[in-house]
Amino acid sequence: MSSLPAIVPITETPWTLPSRGRVGMFSLIAGETAIFTIFIVAYIYYIGKSLSGPAPRQVLEVPIFNTICLLSSSVTIHLALRALHRGGIATFRLFWFLTLALGATFLIGTGREWYRLIYREGLTISTNLFGTTYYSLVGLHAFHVSVGLLGLLTVMVFALAAKVNQQHAERLDVFSLYWHFVDAVWIAVFTVVYIVGR
């Protein structure tokens, strides 16, 4: 008589609620994505419809350095959190500071670009449709970068005061999702404004 194979009981992994922080952040990102989509579509729709100058190709310079800084900050925040998960507080502080510095450099670069456009090129939000849509879209992104920088700065202050440790890694992972979102949105804005729109 052949022996039957032993029946192995199936053990189910108990289902747990997803992190409230992650759910909240993904919900925020979904809402913000919808807002950015509206602004990007409006920008694309109004390309070339300004009745007066200046036109994008006449005044816009491609912000390559700023873009490299912002996209690099996604790498540094990832390295910071990887170090924090492993308990490397000093390495975390270093990469977190680099993230803050790169983000601030990007925002300063945006400010310098606006200064040039307003005072040298005469492009304001009320100059023409291009000015209106440009400042609205790039300004919306700059606002989100500013909010992210405030968050980065707050964490940096706590980190310097030795108030950040390995237990906070999960919460900072959630915050990093916002920063990665800001960087990803910039790729879309950069493509539409400085490549397609020129």
N, C-alpha and C positions, 0 to 999 in steps of 0.2 A: 504494500500500500504506500503510495507516494505521500510525502508529507506536504501539507499546505504551507505556503509562505506565511510567516508571522505577520499579523496585522499590526501596523504601527499606528498608534493613536495620533490624530492630527491635532496639533496644539495651535490655537489661534493667538496671534499677537493682539493683545488688548488695544483697542482703538483709543487714542488720546486726542483731546482737542488740540488744534494747531495753536501755535503761539499767538496770543492776542496782539502782541507787538507787530508780528509779521503780517497778520491779517489786516491790522490797521494801516500799516505802511503800504501794503499792496493796494488797499482801497484808495489811499491818498494818491498813489502813483497812477492808478487807473483814472481817477478824476482829473488829475493834472495832465495826463496824456490827452484826454478829451479836449481840455482847454488849449493845449499847445497845437493839437490837430486843427482846431478852428482857426487859430492865428496863422498857421502855416498855409492852410488852404486859402485864406484871405490874401496872404502875401502873394501866393502863386497866381491867384485870380487877377490881381491888380498889376502884375508885372507888365510894364510897357504901356500902361493906360494913363500915365501922368501927362497932363496937357502942357506942362512947363518943366524946365530943367531944375536942378541937374538930374541926370540919369544915373543909375547904379554904376555903370561902367566908367563914368566920368569921375566918380568920387570915392568909390569903395576900393580899399586895398585888402588883399586876402590876409587875414590874421593868422599866419602859419605858426609863429612863435606862441601866441596866446593859446592856440588850439593844442599844440604839443604840451604846454603846461597843464591845461585842464585834463587832457586825456591821460597824462602821466600821473595825475593825482589819483586816478582810479587804481593804478598799480600800487602807489604808496599806501593808500588806505587799506588795500588788501594785505600788503606786507605787514602793516601795523597790527591788524587784527590777527593775522597768523601768529605773529610774535606774542600777542596778548594771550591767545589760546594756549600757547606753550609756556606761559609764565614769564616771558622776557619783557619785563616792564620798561627797561631802559631802551630796548630796541623799539618797543611800541611807541614810546615818547618821541624818538627820533623820526620814525616814519609818519607819525601823526603830525608832527611839526612840519615835515616836508609837504604833507598833503595840504595843510593850512597855508603854507607859503606859496605853493603852486596855485591854489585857488585864488589867493589874494593877488598874485601876479596877473592872473587872467582878468580879474575884475578891474585892476588898475589899467590894464591894457585896453579894456573896453571903455573905460573913462577917458583915456587919452584919445582913442579913436573918435569918441563922441565930441570931445573938445575940438579936434581937427575938423570934423564934419560941420560943426555948428559955427565956429569962429573963422575958419579959413575957407570952407567950401560953401557956407551959407545954407546948409541943409538943416532945417528944423522939422519938428513934427507937423508944422502947419505949412511947410513950403509947397508940398505936392503929395500925391497919393503914395509915391515911393517913400517920402519922409515919414508919413503917417504910419504906414505898415512896417517900415524898417524899425523905427524906434519902438513901436508897440511890440513887435516880435522879439527883437534883441533885448529890449528893456524887460520884457517878461522873463526871459532867461536870466538876465543879470539879477533880477529880483530874487529868483530861486537860488542863484549862486550865493547871494548875500545872506539868505536865510541859512543855507548850508554852512557858510563861513562862521556865522554866529554859533551854530551847533558845534563846529570843530573847535572854535575858540573856547567855548564853555568846557568842553571835555579836556582841552589842553590845560586850562587853569586847574581843573581838578587833578589831572595827571601830575602836574608840577607840584601840587600840594599833597602828593602821595595818597590820593583818594580813589584812584582807579587801580583795580587789580583783576586777576583772572576771572573772578566771579561776574564781572561786568561785560565780559566778552560777548555774550549773547545779545545784550541790549545794544551794544555798539555795532554788532552785525546788522541789526535792524536799521540803525541810523545810516550805516554804509549803503544800504539799498537806495536811500534817497540820493546820496552823493553819486552813486553809479547812474541813477536815473538822470540827474542833471547833466552828467557827462554824455550819456546816450542821446539826450535831447539836443545837445550842442552839435552832434554829428548831423542830425536832421536840419537844424537851423543853418549850420555852416554850408551844407550842401545846397539848400534852397536859396539862401541869400548871396553867398559868395561864388557859387559855381553856376547853378541853374539861372539865378536872377540876373547875372551879369551878361 
